[in-house]
Every structure is written in C-alpha cells, then in structure tokens.
Amino acid sequence: MPIYAYKCTKCNKEFEIMQKMSEAPLAVCSSCGGELKKLITNTSFVLKGGGWYVTDYPSSDRKKAKEAEKPASETKETKSEQKTETKPDTKKEAVNA
C-alpha cells in the first residue's frame, strides 16, 4: 500500500498515512478539525545503473549507431558465413516395367 503525506492548513501538522489507492483522500485533521492538503513527496526508490531502459529497449536511431560502431571486418565475416549451400537437384526417374 502506498504512503501518503498530508498537512493541516490550520495547525500545520504534517503526517504520513498508509492508504489503499482506491480509498478517498483524508479531508479533516484528527487533531484540530482543520482542512488537510495532500503533499507531493519524493519516490521511495531510485533507478541506478547504466541506462536499463536504453540498453534493453533501444530506439531505431540507437540500433543504427550500434551497427555503425561495429568493425568492418566483423560485418564482412558474418555476411560470408550467412551464404547458404546449394545442392544439385537429383531426381530419380521411376522405371516402368
């Protein structure tokens, strides 16, 4: 369940409360009966690393840039390996006796 922060406009009391997302926001301060305002707070997690989204889901521009970074000898080798072997067509004719 998410944690929401509130501040009373009358007594300036700030507090946090765990609520379901489906619950209505609090409106009345339990201490003085004043109006409550929901506060915007920082997230409780931080994404760190070398760009998890960029490396896992690259754009078409990034894919093109990655292809351009590959050495020319590497691309030539992969093209020569991709050639398929052709086999001569040898059909046996049925002999009617």
C-alpha positions in Angstrom: 0.0 0.0 0.0 1.3 3.5 -0.8 2.2 6.0 1.9 0.6 9.5 1.5 1.7 12.7 3.2 -0.8 15.3 4.5 -0.5 18.7 6.0 -3.2 20.5 8.0 -3.9 24.1 6.8 -5.0 25.1 10.3 -2.4 23.7 12.8 0.4 23.0 10.1 0.7 19.4 11.4 2.3 17.1 8.9 1.9 13.3 8.9 2.1 10.2 6.7 -0.5 7.5 6.4 -0.7 4.2 4.6 -3.8 4.1 2.4 -5.1 2.0 -0.5 -5.1 3.7 -3.8 -8.9 3.2 -4.0 -9.5 5.0 -0.7 -10.7 8.6 -0.7 -8.1 11.1 0.4 -8.3 12.4 4.0 -10.1 15.8 4.3 -10.2 16.6 8.1 -7.3 16.8 10.6 -7.8 14.5 13.5 -6.0 16.9 15.9 -7.8 20.2 15.3 -10.5 19.5 12.7 -8.8 21.7 10.0 -8.7 21.0 6.3 -6.0 18.6 5.1 -4.0 19.0 1.9 -2.2 16.1 0.3 1.5 16.7 -0.2 3.7 15.7 -3.1 6.7 13.7 -1.9 9.8 12.0 -3.4 9.6 8.4 -4.5 11.0 5.8 -2.2 13.1 4.1 -4.9 15.9 5.3 -7.2 16.8 3.6 -10.5 20.6 3.3 -10.8 22.8 1.8 -13.4 23.9 2.3 -17.0 20.6 3.1 -18.5 18.5 0.0 -18.1 15.8 1.2 -20.5 18.2 2.4 -23.2 20.1 -0.9 -23.2 17.0 -3.2 -23.1 14.7 -1.3 -25.5 16.9 0.8 -27.9 15.3 3.1 -30.4 15.9 2.7 -34.1 18.5 5.5 -34.1 20.4 3.8 -31.3 20.4 0.5 -33.3 21.8 2.2 -36.3 24.5 3.8 -34.2 25.4 0.4 -32.7 25.7 -1.1 -36.2 28.0 1.8 -37.3 30.3 1.1 -34.3 31.0 -2.5 -35.3 34.3 -3.0 -37.0 34.2 -3.5 -40.8 35.9 -6.9 -40.7 33.3 -8.3 -38.3 30.4 -7.4 -40.7 32.2 -9.0 -43.7 32.8 -12.2 -41.8 29.1 -12.5 -40.8 28.0 -11.9 -44.3 30.2 -14.7 -45.7 29.0 -17.1 -43.0 25.4 -16.4 -44.0 25.8 -17.9 -47.5 23.8 -21.0 -48.0 25.0 -24.2 -49.6 23.2 -25.2 -52.8 22.6 -28.8 -53.6 22.1 -30.1 -57.1 18.7 -31.3 -58.0 18.8 -35.1 -58.3 15.6 -36.8 -59.0 15.3 -40.5 -59.7 13.1 -41.4 -62.5 10.7 -44.2 -62.0 11.2 -47.0 -64.4 8.0 -48.6 -65.6 8.4 -52.3 -66.3 
